Amino acid sequence: MKKKEIKILLVDDEPDILEIVGYNLSNEGYQVITAENGKEGVKMAKKHNPHLIILDVMMPEMDGIEACEQIRKLPEHAETIITFLTARGEDYSQVAGYDAGADDYITKPIKPKVLVSKVKALLRRLKEEEEGDALVKVGDLIINREEYKIIKDKKELVLPRKEFELLSLLASKPGKVFKREDILDKVWGNEVVVGGRTIDVHIRKLREKIGDKRFKTIKGVGYKFVV
């Protein structure tokens, strides 16, 4: 998908944020739609069907948490990428945001170039979906799901099945935070009941083999893969 075809909905009650962030994303080639509060944001999401939604947390009429919940209830937005904009010191709202269905958080103030990089990372999943599920390329990694192969820096790595499936899940959507319960369900499923420590052990092993910086722990929530 070309940049000019990608639609980004930016929802914030601060005119300066809408202007600065909107300008930088438009300058990058994306279609940018704006809304000044959560209620209007939900309407714009229904009308324009954006690929990425950036929501401020604290807004009048309807805050970002409630807006996210309403957008997630729409069938066409069950898989839409949603990230929150949050001021420093609002960490308390992050768990509520993830519970509402958010994929990530962007802390403001943020430099325009950094924000654009974050948006590009979030949008990589669109490319992954277009390329199909069998072969996933993320940074210096190539994940071949059909052959259970990992190529890193042109060298093949052999991973135990669960490590492979965990890596494959996290890397399928770079930047998305996967909750611990979702990881257990998708990787271990209906197998013998395992505890949360099982995930931690597998993450530790993946960090040793793939790189520590690739896996970020979101305290009290889960993990995400960083490119």
Biotite code that builds the C-alpha atoms (Angstrom):
import biotite.structure as struc

atoms = struc.array([
    struc.Atom([0.000, 0.000, 0.000], chain_id="A", res_id=1, res_name="MET", atom_name="CA", element="C"),
    struc.Atom([1.360, 3.427, -0.994], chain_id="A", res_id=2, res_name="LYS", atom_name="CA", element="C"),
    struc.Atom([1.650, 6.237, 1.543], chain_id="A", res_id=3, res_name="LYS", atom_name="CA", element="C"),
    struc.Atom([-0.870, 8.396, -0.298], chain_id="A", res_id=4, res_name="LYS", atom_name="CA", element="C"),
    struc.Atom([-3.454, 5.628, 0.161], chain_id="A", res_id=5, res_name="GLU", atom_name="CA", element="C"),
    struc.Atom([-2.966, 5.414, 3.937], chain_id="A", res_id=6, res_name="ILE", atom_name="CA", element="C"),
    struc.Atom([-5.456, 7.400, 6.017], chain_id="A", res_id=7, res_name="LYS", atom_name="CA", element="C"),
    struc.Atom([-4.585, 8.574, 9.527], chain_id="A", res_id=8, res_name="ILE", atom_name="CA", element="C"),
    struc.Atom([-7.179, 9.979, 11.913], chain_id="A", res_id=9, res_name="LEU", atom_name="CA", element="C"),
    struc.Atom([-5.727, 12.411, 14.457], chain_id="A", res_id=10, res_name="LEU", atom_name="CA", element="C"),
    struc.Atom([-7.972, 13.263, 17.417], chain_id="A", res_id=11, res_name="VAL", atom_name="CA", element="C"),
    struc.Atom([-6.881, 15.957, 19.880], chain_id="A", res_id=12, res_name="ASP", atom_name="CA", element="C"),
    struc.Atom([-8.468, 19.013, 21.498], chain_id="A", res_id=13, res_name="ASP", atom_name="CA", element="C"),
    struc.Atom([-5.275, 21.073, 21.207], chain_id="A", res_id=14, res_name="GLU", atom_name="CA", element="C"),
    struc.Atom([-5.189, 23.076, 17.925], chain_id="A", res_id=15, res_name="PRO", atom_name="CA", element="C"),
    struc.Atom([-1.387, 23.227, 18.025], chain_id="A", res_id=16, res_name="ASP", atom_name="CA", element="C"),
    struc.Atom([-1.129, 19.421, 18.166], chain_id="A", res_id=17, res_name="ILE", atom_name="CA", element="C"),
    struc.Atom([-3.559, 19.019, 15.270], chain_id="A", res_id=18, res_name="LEU", atom_name="CA", element="C"),
    struc.Atom([-1.638, 21.561, 13.216], chain_id="A", res_id=19, res_name="GLU", atom_name="CA", element="C"),
    struc.Atom([1.919, 20.391, 13.962], chain_id="A", res_id=20, res_name="ILE", atom_name="CA", element="C"),
    struc.Atom([1.325, 16.634, 13.955], chain_id="A", res_id=21, res_name="VAL", atom_name="CA", element="C"),
    struc.Atom([-1.094, 16.882, 11.034], chain_id="A", res_id=22, res_name="GLY", atom_name="CA", element="C"),
    struc.Atom([1.418, 18.900, 9.014], chain_id="A", res_id=23, res_name="TYR", atom_name="CA", element="C"),
    struc.Atom([4.274, 16.463, 9.601], chain_id="A", res_id=24, res_name="ASN", atom_name="CA", element="C"),
    struc.Atom([2.195, 13.418, 8.714], chain_id="A", res_id=25, res_name="LEU", atom_name="CA", element="C"),
    struc.Atom([0.760, 15.122, 5.612], chain_id="A", res_id=26, res_name="SER", atom_name="CA", element="C"),
    struc.Atom([4.263, 16.180, 4.624], chain_id="A", res_id=27, res_name="ASN", atom_name="CA", element="C"),
    struc.Atom([5.242, 12.506, 4.830], chain_id="A", res_id=28, res_name="GLU", atom_name="CA", element="C"),
    struc.Atom([2.601, 11.703, 2.227], chain_id="A", res_id=29, res_name="GLY", atom_name="CA", element="C"),
    struc.Atom([-0.241, 10.327, 4.368], chain_id="A", res_id=30, res_name="TYR", atom_name="CA", element="C"),
    struc.Atom([-3.890, 11.386, 4.184], chain_id="A", res_id=31, res_name="GLN", atom_name="CA", element="C"),
    struc.Atom([-4.680, 13.077, 7.496], chain_id="A", res_id=32, res_name="VAL", atom_name="CA", element="C"),
    struc.Atom([-8.163, 13.540, 8.947], chain_id="A", res_id=33, res_name="ILE", atom_name="CA", element="C"),
    struc.Atom([-8.577, 15.511, 12.179], chain_id="A", res_id=34, res_name="THR", atom_name="CA", element="C"),
    struc.Atom([-11.141, 15.734, 14.985], chain_id="A", res_id=35, res_name="ALA", atom_name="CA", element="C"),
    struc.Atom([-11.208, 17.950, 18.074], chain_id="A", res_id=36, res_name="GLU", atom_name="CA", element="C"),
    struc.Atom([-12.782, 15.553, 20.587], chain_id="A", res_id=37, res_name="ASN", atom_name="CA", element="C"),
    struc.Atom([-13.576, 11.875, 21.112], chain_id="A", res_id=38, res_name="GLY", atom_name="CA", element="C"),
    struc.Atom([-17.187, 12.145, 19.999], chain_id="A", res_id=39, res_name="LYS", atom_name="CA", element="C"),
    struc.Atom([-16.184, 13.725, 16.709], chain_id="A", res_id=40, res_name="GLU", atom_name="CA", element="C"),
    struc.Atom([-13.353, 11.207, 16.412], chain_id="A", res_id=41, res_name="GLY", atom_name="CA", element="C"),
    struc.Atom([-15.792, 8.279, 16.488], chain_id="A", res_id=42, res_name="VAL", atom_name="CA", element="C"),
    struc.Atom([-17.845, 9.946, 13.720], chain_id="A", res_id=43, res_name="LYS", atom_name="CA", element="C"),
    struc.Atom([-14.743, 10.515, 11.591], chain_id="A", res_id=44, res_name="MET", atom_name="CA", element="C"),
    struc.Atom([-13.662, 6.903, 12.102], chain_id="A", res_id=45, res_name="ALA", atom_name="CA", element="C"),
    struc.Atom([-17.037, 5.698, 10.810], chain_id="A", res_id=46, res_name="LYS", atom_name="CA", element="C"),
    struc.Atom([-16.971, 8.103, 7.873], chain_id="A", res_id=47, res_name="LYS", atom_name="CA", element="C"),
    struc.Atom([-13.366, 7.761, 6.658], chain_id="A", res_id=48, res_name="HIS", atom_name="CA", element="C"),
    struc.Atom([-12.360, 4.247, 7.789], chain_id="A", res_id=49, res_name="ASN", atom_name="CA", element="C"),
    struc.Atom([-8.729, 5.187, 8.613], chain_id="A", res_id=50, res_name="PRO", atom_name="CA", element="C"),
    struc.Atom([-5.847, 2.709, 8.765], chain_id="A", res_id=51, res_name="HIS", atom_name="CA", element="C"),
    struc.Atom([-4.367, 4.349, 11.890], chain_id="A", res_id=52, res_name="LEU", atom_name="CA", element="C"),
    struc.Atom([-6.071, 6.353, 14.638], chain_id="A", res_id=53, res_name="ILE", atom_name="CA", element="C"),
    struc.Atom([-4.084, 8.587, 17.003], chain_id="A", res_id=54, res_name="ILE", atom_name="CA", element="C"),
    struc.Atom([-6.160, 9.523, 20.063], chain_id="A", res_id=55, res_name="LEU", atom_name="CA", element="C"),
    struc.Atom([-5.452, 12.037, 22.795], chain_id="A", res_id=56, res_name="ASP", atom_name="CA", element="C"),
    struc.Atom([-6.445, 10.697, 26.222], chain_id="A", res_id=57, res_name="VAL", atom_name="CA", element="C"),
    struc.Atom([-7.817, 13.794, 27.954], chain_id="A", res_id=58, res_name="MET", atom_name="CA", element="C"),
    struc.Atom([-10.480, 15.475, 25.785], chain_id="A", res_id=59, res_name="MET", atom_name="CA", element="C"),
    struc.Atom([-13.835, 17.220, 26.330], chain_id="A", res_id=60, res_name="PRO", atom_name="CA", element="C"),
    struc.Atom([-17.231, 15.625, 25.532], chain_id="A", res_id=61, res_name="GLU", atom_name="CA", element="C"),
    struc.Atom([-15.691, 12.165, 25.238], chain_id="A", res_id=62, res_name="MET", atom_name="CA", element="C"),
    struc.Atom([-12.175, 11.171, 26.325], chain_id="A", res_id=63, res_name="ASP", atom_name="CA", element="C"),
    struc.Atom([-9.843, 8.977, 24.307], chain_id="A", res_id=64, res_name="GLY", atom_name="CA", element="C"),
    struc.Atom([-10.470, 5.846, 26.383], chain_id="A", res_id=65, res_name="ILE", atom_name="CA", element="C"),
    struc.Atom([-14.221, 5.893, 25.727], chain_id="A", res_id=66, res_name="GLU", atom_name="CA", element="C"),
    struc.Atom([-13.704, 6.836, 22.079], chain_id="A", res_id=67, res_name="ALA", atom_name="CA", element="C"),
    struc.Atom([-11.344, 3.878, 21.652], chain_id="A", res_id=68, res_name="CYS", atom_name="CA", element="C"),
    struc.Atom([-13.885, 1.528, 23.214], chain_id="A", res_id=69, res_name="GLU", atom_name="CA", element="C"),
    struc.Atom([-16.628, 2.750, 20.879], chain_id="A", res_id=70, res_name="GLN", atom_name="CA", element="C"),
    struc.Atom([-14.418, 2.504, 17.798], chain_id="A", res_id=71, res_name="ILE", atom_name="CA", element="C"),
    struc.Atom([-13.338, -1.035, 18.705], chain_id="A", res_id=72, res_name="ARG", atom_name="CA", element="C"),
    struc.Atom([-17.013, -2.083, 18.841], chain_id="A", res_id=73, res_name="LYS", atom_name="CA", element="C"),
    struc.Atom([-17.357, -1.235, 15.138], chain_id="A", res_id=74, res_name="LEU", atom_name="CA", element="C"),
    struc.Atom([-16.733, -4.433, 13.084], chain_id="A", res_id=75, res_name="PRO", atom_name="CA", element="C"),
    struc.Atom([-14.742, -2.528, 10.455], chain_id="A", res_id=76, res_name="GLU", atom_name="CA", element="C"),
    struc.Atom([-12.361, -1.267, 13.143], chain_id="A", res_id=77, res_name="HIS", atom_name="CA", element="C"),
    struc.Atom([-11.754, -4.465, 15.085], chain_id="A", res_id=78, res_name="ALA", atom_name="CA", element="C"),
    struc.Atom([-8.198, -4.606, 13.693], chain_id="A", res_id=79, res_name="GLU", atom_name="CA", element="C"),
    struc.Atom([-7.563, -0.889, 13.036], chain_id="A", res_id=80, res_name="THR", atom_name="CA", element="C"),
    struc.Atom([-4.291, 0.333, 14.538], chain_id="A", res_id=81, res_name="ILE", atom_name="CA", element="C"),
    struc.Atom([-5.027, 2.661, 17.463], chain_id="A", res_id=82, res_name="ILE", atom_name="CA", element="C"),
    struc.Atom([-2.430, 4.523, 19.509], chain_id="A", res_id=83, res_name="THR", atom_name="CA", element="C"),
    struc.Atom([-2.865, 7.069, 22.276], chain_id="A", res_id=84, res_name="PHE", atom_name="CA", element="C"),
    struc.Atom([-1.182, 10.435, 22.677], chain_id="A", res_id=85, res_name="LEU", atom_name="CA", element="C"),
    struc.Atom([-0.565, 11.011, 26.363], chain_id="A", res_id=86, res_name="THR", atom_name="CA", element="C"),
    struc.Atom([1.143, 13.755, 28.357], chain_id="A", res_id=87, res_name="ALA", atom_name="CA", element="C"),
    struc.Atom([3.971, 12.769, 30.655], chain_id="A", res_id=88, res_name="ARG", atom_name="CA", element="C"),
    struc.Atom([2.613, 11.851, 34.067], chain_id="A", res_id=89, res_name="GLY", atom_name="CA", element="C"),
    struc.Atom([-0.503, 10.149, 32.683], chain_id="A", res_id=90, res_name="GLU", atom_name="CA", element="C"),
    struc.Atom([0.971, 6.652, 32.998], chain_id="A", res_id=91, res_name="ASP", atom_name="CA", element="C"),
    struc.Atom([-1.939, 5.651, 35.223], chain_id="A", res_id=92, res_name="TYR", atom_name="CA", element="C"),
    struc.Atom([-4.189, 5.665, 32.156], chain_id="A", res_id=93, res_name="SER", atom_name="CA", element="C"),
    struc.Atom([-2.098, 3.279, 30.083], chain_id="A", res_id=94, res_name="GLN", atom_name="CA", element="C"),
    struc.Atom([-3.561, 0.046, 31.462], chain_id="A", res_id=95, res_name="VAL", atom_name="CA", element="C"),
    struc.Atom([-7.071, 1.434, 30.946], chain_id="A", res_id=96, res_name="ALA", atom_name="CA", element="C"),
    struc.Atom([-6.075, 2.363, 27.412], chain_id="A", res_id=97, res_name="GLY", atom_name="CA", element="C"),
    struc.Atom([-4.793, -1.100, 26.576], chain_id="A", res_id=98, res_name="TYR", atom_name="CA", element="C"),
    struc.Atom([-7.937, -2.606, 28.082], chain_id="A", res_id=99, res_name="ASP", atom_name="CA", element="C"),
    struc.Atom([-9.972, -0.340, 25.807], chain_id="A", res_id=100, res_name="ALA", atom_name="CA", element="C"),
    struc.Atom([-8.193, -1.817, 22.785], chain_id="A", res_id=101, res_name="GLY", atom_name="CA", element="C"),
    struc.Atom([-5.229, 0.470, 22.124], chain_id="A", res_id=102, res_name="ALA", atom_name="CA", element="C"),
    struc.Atom([-2.145, -0.945, 20.413], chain_id="A", res_id=103, res_name="ASP", atom_name="CA", element="C"),
    struc.Atom([0.417, 1.525, 21.717], chain_id="A", res_id=104, res_name="ASP", atom_name="CA", element="C"),
    struc.Atom([1.121, 4.863, 23.400], chain_id="A", res_id=105, res_name="TYR", atom_name="CA", element="C"),
    struc.Atom([2.992, 7.930, 22.167], chain_id="A", res_id=106, res_name="ILE", atom_name="CA", element="C"),
    struc.Atom([4.130, 10.283, 24.918], chain_id="A", res_id=107, res_name="THR", atom_name="CA", element="C"),
    struc.Atom([3.973, 14.020, 24.269], chain_id="A", res_id=108, res_name="LYS", atom_name="CA", element="C"),
    struc.Atom([5.681, 16.335, 23.886], chain_id="A", res_id=109, res_name="PRO", atom_name="CA", element="C"),
    struc.Atom([7.359, 14.432, 21.061], chain_id="A", res_id=110, res_name="ILE", atom_name="CA", element="C"),
    struc.Atom([9.676, 15.622, 18.325], chain_id="A", res_id=111, res_name="LYS", atom_name="CA", element="C"),
    struc.Atom([8.057, 15.528, 14.855], chain_id="A", res_id=112, res_name="PRO", atom_name="CA", element="C"),
    struc.Atom([10.715, 13.215, 13.401], chain_id="A", res_id=113, res_name="LYS", atom_name="CA", element="C"),
    struc.Atom([10.318, 10.770, 16.291], chain_id="A", res_id=114, res_name="VAL", atom_name="CA", element="C"),
    struc.Atom([6.553, 10.804, 15.906], chain_id="A", res_id=115, res_name="LEU", atom_name="CA", element="C"),
    struc.Atom([6.809, 10.079, 12.184], chain_id="A", res_id=116, res_name="VAL", atom_name="CA", element="C"),
    struc.Atom([9.136, 7.156, 12.960], chain_id="A", res_id=117, res_name="SER", atom_name="CA", element="C"),
    struc.Atom([6.645, 5.800, 15.498], chain_id="A", res_id=118, res_name="LYS", atom_name="CA", element="C"),
    struc.Atom([3.837, 6.061, 12.965], chain_id="A", res_id=119, res_name="VAL", atom_name="CA", element="C"),
    struc.Atom([5.913, 4.249, 10.340], chain_id="A", res_id=120, res_name="LYS", atom_name="CA", element="C"),
    struc.Atom([6.604, 1.438, 12.811], chain_id="A", res_id=121, res_name="ALA", atom_name="CA", element="C"),
    struc.Atom([2.904, 1.107, 13.619], chain_id="A", res_id=122, res_name="LEU", atom_name="CA", element="C"),
    struc.Atom([1.983, 1.061, 9.945], chain_id="A", res_id=123, res_name="LEU", atom_name="CA", element="C"),
    struc.Atom([4.460, -1.702, 9.095], chain_id="A", res_id=124, res_name="ARG", atom_name="CA", element="C"),
    struc.Atom([1.801, -4.267, 9.912], chain_id="A", res_id=125, res_name="ARG", atom_name="CA", element="C"),
    struc.Atom([-0.176, -3.122, 6.862], chain_id="A", res_id=126, res_name="LEU", atom_name="CA", element="C"),
    struc.Atom([2.765, -4.151, 4.724], chain_id="A", res_id=127, res_name="LYS", atom_name="CA", element="C"),
    struc.Atom([3.088, -7.439, 6.593], chain_id="A", res_id=128, res_name="GLU", atom_name="CA", element="C"),
    struc.Atom([-0.555, -8.250, 5.919], chain_id="A", res_id=129, res_name="GLU", atom_name="CA", element="C"),
    struc.Atom([-0.135, -7.476, 2.226], chain_id="A", res_id=130, res_name="GLU", atom_name="CA", element="C"),
    struc.Atom([2.897, -9.728, 1.944], chain_id="A", res_id=131, res_name="GLU", atom_name="CA", element="C"),
    struc.Atom([0.956, -12.612, 3.423], chain_id="A", res_id=132, res_name="GLY", atom_name="CA", element="C"),
    struc.Atom([1.259, -14.688, 6.553], chain_id="A", res_id=133, res_name="ASP", atom_name="CA", element="C"),
    struc.Atom([3.835, -17.239, 5.421], chain_id="A", res_id=134, res_name="ALA", atom_name="CA", element="C"),
    struc.Atom([6.877, -14.950, 5.175], chain_id="A", res_id=135, res_name="LEU", atom_name="CA", element="C"),
    struc.Atom([7.356, -12.002, 7.504], chain_id="A", res_id=136, res_name="VAL", atom_name="CA", element="C"),
    struc.Atom([10.239, -9.529, 7.204], chain_id="A", res_id=137, res_name="LYS", atom_name="CA", element="C"),
    struc.Atom([10.882, -7.339, 10.236], chain_id="A", res_id=138, res_name="VAL", atom_name="CA", element="C"),
    struc.Atom([14.080, -5.316, 10.346], chain_id="A", res_id=139, res_name="GLY", atom_name="CA", element="C"),
    struc.Atom([16.979, -7.763, 9.988], chain_id="A", res_id=140, res_name="ASP", atom_name="CA", element="C"),
    struc.Atom([14.714, -10.757, 10.646], chain_id="A", res_id=141, res_name="LEU", atom_name="CA", element="C"),
    struc.Atom([12.961, -13.034, 8.181], chain_id="A", res_id=142, res_name="ILE", atom_name="CA", element="C"),
    struc.Atom([10.370, -15.338, 9.717], chain_id="A", res_id=143, res_name="ILE", atom_name="CA", element="C"),
    struc.Atom([9.261, -18.259, 7.572], chain_id="A", res_id=144, res_name="ASN", atom_name="CA", element="C"),
    struc.Atom([6.146, -19.630, 9.269], chain_id="A", res_id=145, res_name="ARG", atom_name="CA", element="C"),
    struc.Atom([5.688, -22.504, 6.845], chain_id="A", res_id=146, res_name="GLU", atom_name="CA", element="C"),
    struc.Atom([9.193, -23.899, 7.385], chain_id="A", res_id=147, res_name="GLU", atom_name="CA", element="C"),
    struc.Atom([9.640, -22.727, 11.000], chain_id="A", res_id=148, res_name="TYR", atom_name="CA", element="C"),
    struc.Atom([12.828, -20.896, 10.025], chain_id="A", res_id=149, res_name="LYS", atom_name="CA", element="C"),
    struc.Atom([14.351, -17.678, 11.329], chain_id="A", res_id=150, res_name="ILE", atom_name="CA", element="C"),
    struc.Atom([16.973, -15.795, 9.333], chain_id="A", res_id=151, res_name="ILE", atom_name="CA", element="C"),
    struc.Atom([18.897, -13.092, 11.210], chain_id="A", res_id=152, res_name="LYS", atom_name="CA", element="C"),
    struc.Atom([21.696, -11.172, 9.525], chain_id="A", res_id=153, res_name="ASP", atom_name="CA", element="C"),
    struc.Atom([21.624, -13.805, 6.741], chain_id="A", res_id=154, res_name="LYS", atom_name="CA", element="C"),
    struc.Atom([22.194, -16.618, 9.260], chain_id="A", res_id=155, res_name="LYS", atom_name="CA", element="C"),
    struc.Atom([19.614, -19.279, 10.067], chain_id="A", res_id=156, res_name="GLU", atom_name="CA", element="C"),
    struc.Atom([18.560, -19.639, 13.697], chain_id="A", res_id=157, res_name="LEU", atom_name="CA", element="C"),
    struc.Atom([16.942, -22.745, 15.104], chain_id="A", res_id=158, res_name="VAL", atom_name="CA", element="C"),
    struc.Atom([14.322, -22.007, 17.749], chain_id="A", res_id=159, res_name="LEU", atom_name="CA", element="C"),
    struc.Atom([12.223, -24.404, 19.832], chain_id="A", res_id=160, res_name="PRO", atom_name="CA", element="C"),
    struc.Atom([8.602, -24.439, 18.706], chain_id="A", res_id=161, res_name="ARG", atom_name="CA", element="C"),
    struc.Atom([7.161, -22.219, 21.438], chain_id="A", res_id=162, res_name="LYS", atom_name="CA", element="C"),
    struc.Atom([9.936, -19.647, 21.130], chain_id="A", res_id=163, res_name="GLU", atom_name="CA", element="C"),
    struc.Atom([9.312, -19.542, 17.378], chain_id="A", res_id=164, res_name="PHE", atom_name="CA", element="C"),
    struc.Atom([5.561, -19.118, 17.815], chain_id="A", res_id=165, res_name="GLU", atom_name="CA", element="C"),
    struc.Atom([6.019, -16.404, 20.444], chain_id="A", res_id=166, res_name="LEU", atom_name="CA", element="C"),
    struc.Atom([8.456, -14.489, 18.246], chain_id="A", res_id=167, res_name="LEU", atom_name="CA", element="C"),
    struc.Atom([6.183, -14.943, 15.231], chain_id="A", res_id=168, res_name="SER", atom_name="CA", element="C"),
    struc.Atom([3.226, -13.549, 17.170], chain_id="A", res_id=169, res_name="LEU", atom_name="CA", element="C"),
    struc.Atom([5.001, -10.485, 18.562], chain_id="A", res_id=170, res_name="LEU", atom_name="CA", element="C"),
    struc.Atom([6.816, -9.684, 15.301], chain_id="A", res_id=171, res_name="ALA", atom_name="CA", element="C"),
    struc.Atom([3.612, -9.996, 13.279], chain_id="A", res_id=172, res_name="SER", atom_name="CA", element="C"),
    struc.Atom([2.610, -6.542, 14.511], chain_id="A", res_id=173, res_name="LYS", atom_name="CA", element="C"),
    struc.Atom([5.654, -4.440, 15.502], chain_id="A", res_id=174, res_name="PRO", atom_name="CA", element="C"),
    struc.Atom([4.764, -1.853, 18.120], chain_id="A", res_id=175, res_name="GLY", atom_name="CA", element="C"),
    struc.Atom([1.555, -3.598, 19.187], chain_id="A", res_id=176, res_name="LYS", atom_name="CA", element="C"),
    struc.Atom([1.383, -4.531, 22.844], chain_id="A", res_id=177, res_name="VAL", atom_name="CA", element="C"),
    struc.Atom([0.235, -8.113, 23.306], chain_id="A", res_id=178, res_name="PHE", atom_name="CA", element="C"),
    struc.Atom([-1.406, -8.764, 26.662], chain_id="A", res_id=179, res_name="LYS", atom_name="CA", element="C"),
    struc.Atom([-0.077, -11.693, 28.655], chain_id="A", res_id=180, res_name="ARG", atom_name="CA", element="C"),
    struc.Atom([-3.417, -13.506, 28.558], chain_id="A", res_id=181, res_name="GLU", atom_name="CA", element="C"),
    struc.Atom([-3.588, -13.127, 24.763], chain_id="A", res_id=182, res_name="ASP", atom_name="CA", element="C"),
    struc.Atom([-0.056, -14.499, 24.397], chain_id="A", res_id=183, res_name="ILE", atom_name="CA", element="C"),
    struc.Atom([-0.923, -17.515, 26.525], chain_id="A", res_id=184, res_name="LEU", atom_name="CA", element="C"),
    struc.Atom([-4.075, -18.115, 24.526], chain_id="A", res_id=185, res_name="ASP", atom_name="CA", element="C"),
    struc.Atom([-2.485, -17.788, 21.075], chain_id="A", res_id=186, res_name="LYS", atom_name="CA", element="C"),
    struc.Atom([0.814, -19.557, 21.758], chain_id="A", res_id=187, res_name="VAL", atom_name="CA", element="C"),
    struc.Atom([-0.148, -22.177, 24.340], chain_id="A", res_id=188, res_name="TRP", atom_name="CA", element="C"),
    struc.Atom([-3.905, -22.363, 23.708], chain_id="A", res_id=189, res_name="GLY", atom_name="CA", element="C"),
    struc.Atom([-5.664, -25.301, 25.301], chain_id="A", res_id=190, res_name="ASN", atom_name="CA", element="C"),
    struc.Atom([-2.457, -27.097, 26.199], chain_id="A", res_id=191, res_name="GLU", atom_name="CA", element="C"),
    struc.Atom([-1.414, -27.858, 29.752], chain_id="A", res_id=192, res_name="VAL", atom_name="CA", element="C"),
    struc.Atom([-2.072, -24.826, 31.918], chain_id="A", res_id=193, res_name="VAL", atom_name="CA", element="C"),
    struc.Atom([1.055, -22.700, 32.277], chain_id="A", res_id=194, res_name="VAL", atom_name="CA", element="C"),
    struc.Atom([1.776, -19.692, 34.436], chain_id="A", res_id=195, res_name="GLY", atom_name="CA", element="C"),
    struc.Atom([2.773, -16.184, 33.465], chain_id="A", res_id=196, res_name="GLY", atom_name="CA", element="C"),
    struc.Atom([6.392, -16.973, 34.297], chain_id="A", res_id=197, res_name="ARG", atom_name="CA", element="C"),
    struc.Atom([6.466, -19.280, 31.281], chain_id="A", res_id=198, res_name="THR", atom_name="CA", element="C"),
    struc.Atom([6.144, -16.252, 29.008], chain_id="A", res_id=199, res_name="ILE", atom_name="CA", element="C"),
    struc.Atom([8.916, -14.438, 30.890], chain_id="A", res_id=200, res_name="ASP", atom_name="CA", element="C"),
    struc.Atom([11.283, -17.393, 30.493], chain_id="A", res_id=201, res_name="VAL", atom_name="CA", element="C"),
    struc.Atom([10.627, -17.634, 26.750], chain_id="A", res_id=202, res_name="HIS", atom_name="CA", element="C"),
    struc.Atom([11.064, -13.872, 26.333], chain_id="A", res_id=203, res_name="ILE", atom_name="CA", element="C"),
    struc.Atom([14.400, -14.069, 28.166], chain_id="A", res_id=204, res_name="ARG", atom_name="CA", element="C"),
    struc.Atom([15.598, -16.807, 25.804], chain_id="A", res_id=205, res_name="LYS", atom_name="CA", element="C"),
    struc.Atom([14.470, -14.814, 22.756], chain_id="A", res_id=206, res_name="LEU", atom_name="CA", element="C"),
    struc.Atom([16.295, -11.740, 24.039], chain_id="A", res_id=207, res_name="ARG", atom_name="CA", element="C"),
    struc.Atom([19.482, -13.797, 24.262], chain_id="A", res_id=208, res_name="GLU", atom_name="CA", element="C"),
    struc.Atom([19.097, -15.061, 20.682], chain_id="A", res_id=209, res_name="LYS", atom_name="CA", element="C"),
    struc.Atom([17.429, -12.165, 18.857], chain_id="A", res_id=210, res_name="ILE", atom_name="CA", element="C"),
    struc.Atom([18.494, -9.134, 20.872], chain_id="A", res_id=211, res_name="GLY", atom_name="CA", element="C"),
    struc.Atom([17.433, -7.596, 24.165], chain_id="A", res_id=212, res_name="ASP", atom_name="CA", element="C"),
    struc.Atom([16.236, -4.321, 22.611], chain_id="A", res_id=213, res_name="LYS", atom_name="CA", element="C"),
    struc.Atom([13.778, -6.136, 20.338], chain_id="A", res_id=214, res_name="ARG", atom_name="CA", element="C"),
    struc.Atom([11.439, -7.035, 23.198], chain_id="A", res_id=215, res_name="PHE", atom_name="CA", element="C"),
    struc.Atom([9.928, -4.387, 25.432], chain_id="A", res_id=216, res_name="LYS", atom_name="CA", element="C"),
    struc.Atom([8.139, -5.219, 28.655], chain_id="A", res_id=217, res_name="THR", atom_name="CA", element="C"),
    struc.Atom([4.982, -3.218, 29.368], chain_id="A", res_id=218, res_name="ILE", atom_name="CA", element="C"),
    struc.Atom([4.689, -3.592, 33.130], chain_id="A", res_id=219, res_name="LYS", atom_name="CA", element="C"),
    struc.Atom([1.406, -5.108, 34.214], chain_id="A", res_id=220, res_name="GLY", atom_name="CA", element="C"),
    struc.Atom([0.247, -5.622, 30.626], chain_id="A", res_id=221, res_name="VAL", atom_name="CA", element="C"),
    struc.Atom([2.495, -7.707, 28.380], chain_id="A", res_id=222, res_name="GLY", atom_name="CA", element="C"),
    struc.Atom([5.156, -7.407, 25.688], chain_id="A", res_id=223, res_name="TYR", atom_name="CA", element="C"),
    struc.Atom([5.759, -5.808, 22.316], chain_id="A", res_id=224, res_name="LYS", atom_name="CA", element="C"),
    struc.Atom([8.305, -6.267, 19.535], chain_id="A", res_id=225, res_name="PHE", atom_name="CA", element="C"),
    struc.Atom([10.370, -3.215, 18.647], chain_id="A", res_id=226, res_name="VAL", atom_name="CA", element="C"),
    struc.Atom([12.001, -2.670, 15.265], chain_id="A", res_id=227, res_name="VAL", atom_name="CA", element="C"),
])
